[in-house]
């Protein structure tokens, strides 16, 4: 029997390479002579078997998944920013936050933004800040809002950042409700706090209302933290553009030019000019609606193309009513224009309404006036209005003046 198997193996080795598949089948059939029986199958690990063996997750990753319900991917990402080998410190942080009113949702949001909070010393870094808030009258849900917004509050030094910033707000705003609104923004500026006073003082000297300055503090606080030289340059630029500093649009425009690069500004300006706006028409539109420069270049292109090339509006007409650019193309502009075009084509209305009326009225008024009123004649109008039936923008081409 042994001789038979040996002869078979010798014959196998003499087979030509063209019969490779046959060789392999014979090897499988007589594998006992190729792999000695003394080898244990468990001792032979293939790459596939090794891949199937799951390594235990690092403790930090497991804790983040089990305690906060983070996905494995999120937990691994956060574990690059925080590391611990046991739950003693994180558990004490969680307990203190829960005892002060933060829910699991608040804490998850906090940890996602600021994972190092799990390693904070509760007695030295967290508790004194909570006690400070209570000492200035911030408690309950207000305290939770201040603490849980982005982790910025717990990140900052109490003595170097939080207290100086609070004192500045107290001297400037005086009203506790307004101070609280700013604190809830979650922006404790650190060293930049020293830039607030001279920049706010410049706005006050110019005559900018306190309500407008408050708007910047609560919505665009970084604008007030630019260097005094840059801030003054931007304010003077708006004055030269003809902005009325007493109107809210002044601070909206200040935020726009402060936070936008020169390159981005030029790109967007060129889009408007390409669709026919003159320099004066642009300035008029920007003074009336500064947000027109906050949209992306692609967004501006799509909207101007629709109003000018498809609806046939004169570029100057769009510049006179730049708020048209603030409406959602899909949810308002396209859906409403589609309804009106359908009604007009079917002869249900003899005249199209002015675009300012068409886009300016509320959803309810538009639906009642142009959808519900004609639904018996055209049941599909509601689907068109709700965007369930899409009408391509190209169907508006060559309609002439709207």
C-alpha positions as CSV (number, residue, x, y, z in Angstrom):
1,X,0.0,0.0,0.0
2,X,2.9,2.3,0.9
3,X,4.6,1.6,-2.4
4,X,1.4,2.3,-4.3
5,X,1.1,5.8,-2.7
6,X,4.8,6.5,-3.3
7,X,4.5,5.6,-7.0
8,X,1.4,7.8,-7.3
9,X,3.3,10.7,-5.8
10,X,6.2,10.2,-8.2
11,X,3.8,10.0,-11.1
12,X,2.1,13.2,-9.9
13,X,5.4,15.1,-9.9
14,X,6.1,14.0,-13.5
15,X,2.7,15.4,-14.8
16,X,3.0,18.3,-17.2
17,X,2.1,21.8,-15.9
18,X,-0.9,21.9,-18.2
19,X,-2.7,19.4,-15.9
20,X,-2.3,21.7,-12.9
21,X,-5.9,21.4,-11.8
22,X,-5.7,17.6,-11.9
23,X,-2.5,17.8,-9.8
24,X,-4.3,19.8,-7.2
25,X,-7.2,17.4,-7.1
26,X,-4.8,14.5,-6.5
27,X,-3.0,16.5,-3.8
28,X,-6.3,17.0,-2.1
29,X,-7.1,13.3,-2.4
30,X,-3.8,12.1,-0.9
31,X,-3.2,15.0,1.5
32,X,-2.3,12.6,4.3
33,X,1.1,12.1,2.7
34,X,1.7,15.8,2.1
35,X,0.8,17.0,5.6
36,X,2.1,14.7,8.3
37,X,-0.6,13.4,10.7
38,X,1.4,14.4,13.7
39,X,0.5,18.1,13.0
40,X,-2.5,19.4,14.8
41,X,-5.0,21.2,12.6
42,X,-5.6,23.7,15.4
43,X,-1.9,24.7,15.3
44,X,-2.2,25.7,11.6
45,X,-3.7,29.2,11.4
46,X,-4.6,30.6,8.0
47,X,-4.8,34.3,7.4
48,X,-8.6,34.0,7.1
49,X,-8.8,32.3,10.5
50,X,-6.6,35.0,12.0
51,X,-8.8,37.7,10.5
52,X,-11.8,36.2,12.1
53,X,-10.3,36.3,15.6
54,X,-11.7,39.6,17.1
55,X,-9.3,41.5,19.3
56,X,-10.9,43.0,22.5
57,X,-11.7,46.7,22.2
58,X,-9.5,49.1,24.2
59,X,-11.1,50.1,27.5
60,X,-11.6,53.7,26.4
61,X,-13.5,52.7,23.2
62,X,-15.7,50.2,25.1
63,X,-16.5,52.8,27.8
64,X,-17.5,55.4,25.1
65,X,-19.8,52.9,23.3
66,X,-21.4,51.5,26.4
67,X,-21.8,54.7,28.4
68,X,-22.9,57.1,25.7
69,X,-24.2,54.9,22.9
70,X,-21.7,56.2,20.4
71,X,-21.0,54.1,17.3
72,X,-17.8,52.2,17.2
73,X,-16.4,54.5,14.6
74,X,-17.2,57.6,16.7
75,X,-15.8,56.0,19.9
76,X,-12.5,55.1,18.1
77,X,-12.3,58.7,16.8
78,X,-12.9,60.2,20.2
79,X,-10.4,57.8,21.8
80,X,-7.6,59.5,19.9
81,X,-8.4,62.6,22.0
82,X,-8.9,61.0,25.4
83,X,-7.4,57.9,27.0
84,X,-8.1,56.1,30.3
85,X,-7.6,52.5,31.6
86,X,-10.4,52.4,34.2
87,X,-13.7,54.1,34.8
88,X,-13.0,55.8,38.2
89,X,-12.4,59.3,36.9
90,X,-15.0,59.2,34.1
91,X,-17.6,57.8,36.4
92,X,-17.1,60.6,38.9
93,X,-17.4,63.2,36.2
94,X,-20.7,61.7,35.0
95,X,-22.1,61.5,38.5
96,X,-21.3,65.1,39.2
97,X,-22.8,66.3,35.9
98,X,-26.0,64.2,36.5
99,X,-26.3,65.6,40.0
100,X,-26.3,69.1,38.5
101,X,-29.2,68.4,36.1
102,X,-27.4,67.3,32.9
103,X,-29.2,64.5,31.2
104,X,-27.5,61.7,29.3
105,X,-28.3,63.6,26.0
106,X,-26.5,66.7,27.4
107,X,-23.5,64.7,28.6
108,X,-23.2,62.8,25.3
109,X,-23.2,66.1,23.4
110,X,-20.6,67.5,25.8
111,X,-18.3,64.4,25.5
112,X,-18.6,64.4,21.7
113,X,-17.3,68.0,21.6
114,X,-14.9,67.9,24.5
115,X,-14.0,64.2,25.4
116,X,-11.2,65.3,27.8
117,X,-14.0,66.4,30.2
118,X,-14.0,62.8,31.3
119,X,-10.6,63.2,32.8
120,X,-11.3,66.5,34.5
121,X,-10.7,66.8,38.3
122,X,-14.3,67.2,39.6
123,X,-13.3,69.0,42.8
124,X,-10.8,71.4,41.2
125,X,-12.0,71.9,37.6
126,X,-15.7,71.3,37.4
127,X,-17.4,72.0,40.7
128,X,-15.9,75.5,41.2
129,X,-17.3,76.5,37.8
130,X,-20.7,75.2,38.7
131,X,-20.6,77.1,42.0
132,X,-19.6,80.3,40.2
133,X,-22.6,80.1,37.9
134,X,-24.9,79.7,40.9
135,X,-23.2,82.6,42.7
136,X,-24.2,84.9,39.8
137,X,-27.8,83.6,39.7
138,X,-27.5,81.0,36.9
139,X,-29.2,77.7,38.0
140,X,-31.5,75.0,36.9
141,X,-32.1,74.7,33.1
142,X,-30.1,77.8,32.5
143,X,-27.0,76.3,34.2
144,X,-27.4,73.1,32.1
145,X,-27.6,75.2,28.9
146,X,-24.4,77.1,29.7
147,X,-22.5,74.0,30.7
148,X,-23.6,71.7,27.9
149,X,-23.1,74.0,24.9
150,X,-20.1,72.6,23.1
151,X,-18.0,72.0,26.2
152,X,-16.5,75.5,25.9
153,X,-17.4,76.5,29.4
154,X,-15.8,73.6,31.1
155,X,-12.7,73.9,28.9
156,X,-11.9,77.4,30.1
157,X,-10.0,78.6,33.1
158,X,-12.3,80.0,35.8
159,X,-9.9,82.7,36.9
160,X,-8.3,83.6,33.5
161,X,-11.3,83.3,31.2
162,X,-14.7,82.9,32.7
163,X,-14.7,85.5,35.5
164,X,-13.1,88.2,33.4
165,X,-15.5,87.6,30.6
166,X,-18.5,87.7,32.9
167,X,-17.3,90.9,34.5
168,X,-16.9,92.5,31.1
169,X,-20.5,91.5,30.2
170,X,-21.8,92.8,33.5
171,X,-20.2,96.2,33.0
172,X,-21.3,96.4,29.4
173,X,-24.8,94.8,29.4
174,X,-25.8,95.2,33.1
175,X,-29.0,93.3,32.4
176,X,-28.8,89.7,33.8
177,X,-31.1,88.3,31.1
178,X,-28.9,89.7,28.3
179,X,-25.7,88.4,30.1
180,X,-27.3,84.9,30.3
181,X,-28.1,85.0,26.5
182,X,-24.4,85.6,25.8
183,X,-23.3,82.9,28.2
184,X,-25.6,80.4,26.5
185,X,-23.8,81.0,23.3
186,X,-20.9,78.9,24.8
187,X,-18.2,81.3,23.7
188,X,-15.7,82.1,26.4
189,X,-13.0,83.9,24.5
190,X,-9.9,83.4,26.6
191,X,-7.3,85.9,25.7
192,X,-9.5,87.5,23.0
193,X,-11.7,89.0,25.7
194,X,-9.4,91.9,25.8
195,X,-10.3,92.7,22.2
196,X,-14.0,93.1,22.9
197,X,-13.9,96.4,24.7
198,X,-12.1,98.5,22.1
199,X,-14.1,97.1,19.3
200,X,-17.4,97.6,21.1
201,X,-16.3,101.1,22.1
202,X,-15.7,101.9,18.4
203,X,-19.2,100.8,17.5
204,X,-20.6,102.9,20.3
205,X,-18.7,106.0,19.2
206,X,-20.1,105.5,15.7
207,X,-23.6,105.4,17.1
208,X,-24.4,101.7,16.5
209,X,-27.4,100.8,18.7
210,X,-26.8,98.5,21.7
211,X,-29.3,96.1,20.3
212,X,-27.2,95.6,17.2
213,X,-24.0,95.2,19.2
214,X,-25.9,92.6,21.3
215,X,-26.8,90.8,18.1
216,X,-23.1,90.4,17.2
217,X,-22.3,89.2,20.8
218,X,-24.9,86.5,20.7
219,X,-24.7,85.4,17.0
220,X,-21.3,86.4,15.6
221,X,-19.1,86.9,18.6
222,X,-15.9,86.2,16.7
223,X,-16.4,89.4,14.7
224,X,-15.8,91.4,17.8
225,X,-12.6,89.6,18.6
226,X,-10.7,90.7,15.5
227,X,-7.7,92.9,16.0
228,X,-8.6,96.6,16.6
229,X,-6.8,97.6,13.4
230,X,-8.7,95.1,11.1
231,X,-12.0,95.7,12.9
232,X,-11.7,99.5,12.3
233,X,-10.8,98.9,8.6
234,X,-13.9,96.8,8.1
235,X,-16.2,99.3,9.8
236,X,-14.8,102.2,7.7
237,X,-15.3,100.1,4.5
238,X,-19.0,99.7,5.3
239,X,-19.3,103.4,6.0
240,X,-17.8,104.1,2.5
241,X,-20.3,101.7,1.0
242,X,-23.1,103.8,2.3
243,X,-24.4,101.6,5.1
244,X,-26.6,103.2,7.7
245,X,-24.9,102.3,11.0
246,X,-28.2,102.6,12.9
247,X,-29.8,99.8,11.0
248,X,-29.4,96.1,11.8
249,X,-28.1,95.4,8.3
250,X,-24.9,97.3,9.3
251,X,-23.8,94.5,11.8
252,X,-25.0,91.8,9.4
253,X,-22.7,93.2,6.7
254,X,-19.9,93.6,9.2
255,X,-20.1,89.9,10.0
256,X,-20.1,89.0,6.3
257,X,-17.0,91.0,5.3
258,X,-15.2,90.1,8.5
259,X,-15.6,86.3,8.2
260,X,-15.1,86.1,4.4
261,X,-11.8,85.9,2.6
262,X,-11.0,88.4,-0.1
263,X,-10.8,85.7,-2.7
264,X,-14.3,84.4,-1.9
265,X,-15.7,87.9,-1.9
266,X,-14.3,88.5,-5.4
267,X,-15.6,85.2,-6.8
268,X,-19.1,85.9,-5.6
269,X,-19.1,89.5,-6.7
270,X,-18.0,88.3,-10.2
271,X,-21.0,85.9,-10.4
272,X,-23.4,88.7,-9.8
273,X,-21.6,90.9,-12.4
274,X,-21.7,88.0,-14.9
275,X,-25.5,88.0,-14.6
276,X,-25.7,91.7,-15.4
277,X,-25.3,93.5,-12.1
278,X,-23.4,96.8,-12.2
279,X,-21.2,97.9,-9.3
280,X,-24.0,100.3,-8.1
281,X,-26.6,97.6,-8.4
282,X,-24.5,95.2,-6.3
283,X,-23.9,97.9,-3.6
284,X,-27.6,98.6,-3.5
285,X,-28.4,94.9,-3.1
286,X,-25.7,94.3,-0.5
287,X,-26.9,97.3,1.6
288,X,-30.5,96.1,1.4
289,X,-29.7,92.4,2.0
290,X,-26.1,91.7,3.2
291,X,-26.9,87.9,3.4
292,X,-26.8,87.8,-0.5
293,X,-23.0,87.4,-0.1
294,X,-23.2,84.6,2.5
295,X,-24.4,82.0,0.0
296,X,-22.0,79.8,-1.9
297,X,-20.9,80.6,-5.4
298,X,-22.9,77.6,-6.7
299,X,-26.0,78.7,-4.9
300,X,-25.8,82.3,-6.2
301,X,-25.2,81.0,-9.8
302,X,-28.3,78.7,-9.7
303,X,-30.6,81.4,-8.3
304,X,-29.4,84.2,-10.6
305,X,-29.7,81.8,-13.6
306,X,-33.2,80.9,-12.7
307,X,-34.5,84.5,-12.1
308,X,-32.6,86.1,-15.0
309,X,-32.4,83.4,-17.7
310,X,-35.5,81.3,-17.0
311,X,-38.0,83.7,-15.5
312,X,-36.7,86.5,-17.7
313,X,-36.3,89.1,-14.9
314,X,-34.0,92.0,-15.6
315,X,-30.9,91.8,-13.5
316,X,-31.7,95.3,-12.1
317,X,-35.1,94.0,-10.9
318,X,-33.4,91.2,-8.9
319,X,-31.0,93.8,-7.4
320,X,-33.9,95.9,-6.3
321,X,-35.5,92.9,-4.5
322,X,-32.4,90.8,-3.4
323,X,-34.5,89.0,-0.8
324,X,-35.6,86.8,-3.6
325,X,-32.2,85.2,-3.3
326,X,-32.9,84.2,0.3
327,X,-35.7,81.8,-0.6
328,X,-35.2,78.1,-0.9
329,X,-35.1,77.2,-4.6
330,X,-36.7,73.8,-4.2
331,X,-39.1,74.3,-1.3
332,X,-40.4,77.7,-2.4
333,X,-39.3,79.2,-5.7
334,X,-39.5,76.2,-8.0
335,X,-42.6,74.7,-6.3
336,X,-44.6,77.9,-6.4
337,X,-43.5,78.9,-9.9
338,X,-44.4,75.4,-11.1
339,X,-47.9,75.7,-9.7
340,X,-48.5,79.1,-11.3
341,X,-47.1,77.9,-14.6
342,X,-49.4,74.9,-14.6
343,X,-52.5,77.1,-13.8
344,X,-51.5,79.5,-16.5
345,X,-50.9,76.8,-19.2
346,X,-54.2,75.2,-18.4
347,X,-56.1,78.5,-18.7
348,X,-57.2,78.5,-15.1
349,X,-55.6,81.9,-14.5
350,X,-55.3,84.6,-17.1
351,X,-52.5,86.6,-15.5
352,X,-49.5,85.6,-13.4
353,X,-49.1,87.3,-10.0
354,X,-46.1,89.6,-9.4
355,X,-43.1,87.6,-8.2
356,X,-42.9,89.6,-5.0
357,X,-46.4,88.4,-4.2
358,X,-45.8,84.9,-5.4
359,X,-42.7,84.4,-3.2
360,X,-43.5,86.7,-0.3
361,X,-46.8,85.3,1.0
362,X,-47.0,82.5,3.5
363,X,-47.3,78.9,2.6
364,X,-50.8,78.8,3.9
365,X,-52.0,81.8,1.9
366,X,-50.3,80.5,-1.3
367,X,-51.8,77.0,-0.8
368,X,-55.3,78.4,-0.2
369,X,-55.2,80.9,-3.0
370,X,-53.5,78.9,-5.8
371,X,-53.7,75.2,-4.8
372,X,-56.9,74.5,-2.8
373,X,-59.0,76.9,-4.9
374,X,-58.2,74.9,-8.1
375,X,-57.8,71.4,-6.7
376,X,-61.1,70.1,-8.1
377,X,-60.1,71.0,-11.6
378,X,-56.4,69.9,-11.1
379,X,-56.0,67.4,-8.3
380,X,-52.3,67.1,-9.0
381,X,-51.6,70.7,-7.9
382,X,-51.0,69.7,-4.3
383,X,-48.3,67.1,-5.4
384,X,-46.7,69.8,-7.5
385,X,-46.7,72.3,-4.6
386,X,-45.3,69.7,-2.2
387,X,-42.5,68.7,-4.7
388,X,-43.8,65.2,-5.2
389,X,-44.1,65.9,-8.9
390,X,-40.9,67.5,-10.1
391,X,-41.0,70.1,-12.9
392,X,-37.6,70.7,-14.5
393,X,-36.2,74.2,-14.3
394,X,-35.7,74.1,-18.1
395,X,-39.5,74.4,-18.7
396,X,-39.4,78.0,-17.6
397,X,-37.0,78.9,-20.3
398,X,-37.9,81.5,-23.0
399,X,-41.0,82.7,-21.1
400,X,-40.0,86.3,-21.6
401,X,-40.4,88.9,-18.9
402,X,-42.2,87.8,-15.8
